[in-house]
Each structure stands twice: as C-alpha cells, then as structure tokens.
Amino acid sequence: AVKSALGMDFATLGDESRQKFAIKEVVKSGVVVTRVDPSSNAAEKRIQPGEVIVEISQKPVSKPADVQDAIKALKQDGKKSALLLVSSPNGDVRFVPVTID
C-alpha cells in the first residue's frame, strides 16, 4: 500500500526498493520516496524519488505510516513545517525543511 504525505509517496526500505532505486547498504533505515508531486514543496526542495527520509523533526522513521504519524503530530502542535533528514541512495544526508500543507 502506498502512503502519501507532503506531496510524496513512500515505501518501506527493503530489498525491492533498494534494488529499484540502487540504494546502498550504508543507508540503514528510513522510508523510501517513490514519487514526488511536481507542484509540491518537496519538489521545490529537490527531493527525488529514490531518496530516503531518515528522520522527521529529529524522530526516526522506519515505515510509511511513521511519516504520516509524524506529520499529524506536527500539525496538532501547530507547526507549519517539518525538518526532514534525507539520505541520497549512496548515503549522503542533508536536512530539508518542508512546508506542511
């Protein structure tokens, strides 16, 4: 089942997604971005399919539902953006602030 949030679709990091997006073993955990809506803030911030969301606002995520839960919690706290720790398929990480719609 595909889970979506912040204009992105997500999948669990597993053998299938590692193979499809050539995600190296150095990327230990997180949630794989499988699609990015071209009109979303995530696309503006250059998040690409095949990258891995490792944390949202300093909380680790390991399955797509974690992403939705984290965004829901931030919305309930009145937050307007989420700080994502994003890993490239080869393990380079960067922080990306994304607007919560």
MOPEHU-V727361 format. One record per residue. N is the residue number from 1. PHI is phi in whole degrees, 0 to 359 (999 if undefined). PSI is psi in degrees with one decimal (999 if undefined). NEAR is the number of other C-alpha atoms within 10 Angstrom. Layout:
BEGIN
N|PHI|PSI|NEAR ; N|PHI|PSI|NEAR
END
This chain:
BEGIN
1|999|132.5|7 ; 2|274|130.6|12 ; 3|251|141.3|17 ; 4|235|149.1|18 ; 5|193|149.1|18 ; 6|57|28.4|20 ; 7|78|17.3|17 ; 8|231|151.2|22 ; 9|255|148.8|18 ; 10|231|154.2|24 ; 11|223|159.6|23 ; 12|291|144.3|23 ; 13|282|109.4|22 ; 14|210|-173.1|13 ; 15|304|-43.4|10 ; 16|297|-49.2|12 ; 17|290|-34.9|17 ; 18|300|-43.6|17 ; 19|291|-47.3|10 ; 20|301|-41.8|10 ; 21|253|8.0|15 ; 22|54|47.9|14 ; 23|275|122.3|24 ; 24|286|161.3|13 ; 25|295|-20.7|11 ; 26|296|-23.4|11 ; 27|278|101.4|19 ; 28|278|-36.5|12 ; 29|207|168.4|19 ; 30|133|-170.1|25 ; 31|236|130.3|28 ; 32|279|132.6|31 ; 33|278|120.6|25 ; 34|257|-22.2|21 ; 35|205|145.7|19 ; 36|233|124.8|22 ; 37|296|122.7|14 ; 38|300|-21.9|12 ; 39|264|4.4|9 ; 40|275|162.9|17 ; 41|296|-33.8|19 ; 42|299|-40.0|21 ; 43|293|-41.7|18 ; 44|302|-35.5|12 ; 45|275|7.2|11 ; 46|66|31.3|12 ; 47|284|132.8|22 ; 48|244|150.2|18 ; 49|303|140.0|18 ; 50|99|-15.8|23 ; 51|279|163.2|25 ; 52|238|126.1|31 ; 53|278|116.3|29 ; 54|267|-42.1|24 ; 55|218|153.2|23 ; 56|235|119.2|22 ; 57|48|49.0|15 ; 58|69|14.9|11 ; 59|249|124.2|13 ; 60|298|143.2|18 ; 61|239|140.9|22 ; 62|231|-12.6|19 ; 63|218|156.4|18 ; 64|307|-36.3|23 ; 65|298|-30.8|18 ; 66|299|-36.7|18 ; 67|296|-48.4|25 ; 68|297|-41.5|16 ; 69|297|-42.7|13 ; 70|296|-42.4|18 ; 71|294|-41.8|22 ; 72|300|-44.7|15 ; 73|297|-42.0|12 ; 74|296|-41.4|17 ; 75|299|-44.1|15 ; 76|297|-30.3|9 ; 77|278|1.0|9 ; 78|80|14.7|9 ; 79|285|146.7|13 ; 80|257|-11.3|12 ; 81|212|161.6|16 ; 82|238|139.4|20 ; 83|263|111.5|15 ; 84|263|136.8|20 ; 85|263|112.5|21 ; 86|248|132.5|24 ; 87|251|138.0|25 ; 88|286|166.0|19 ; 89|303|-25.8|20 ; 90|264|9.0|13 ; 91|99|4.2|16 ; 92|282|126.3|11 ; 93|252|150.8|16 ; 94|210|156.4|12 ; 95|267|136.0|15 ; 96|227|115.7|17 ; 97|279|130.4|15 ; 98|233|134.6|21 ; 99|292|136.9|14 ; 100|270|123.3|17 ; 101|270|999|12
END
